[in-house]
Amino acid sequence: MIRVFTQPEPRTGGVIISAITDRKTLERELTRDPFYRENIASYEITEVIPTKAANELKFLIG
């Protein structure tokens, strides 16, 4: 499940924050994206470990 999607300015890409914790599952889900299937978008997965968050985002810290 995707929690947040954001685009930088200028619009050269974006960031997706996902609740999927298994890398293989995430890779499989990303291949379902129509932009990926049509070779319009590609993905680079970077794992991060959140250490601080605002109260409404505390669920991201595990």
Buried (B, 14 or more C-beta within 10 A) or exposed (E): EEEEEEEEEEEEEEEBEBEBEEEEEBEEBBEEBEEEEEEEEEBEEEEEEEEEEEEEEEEBEE
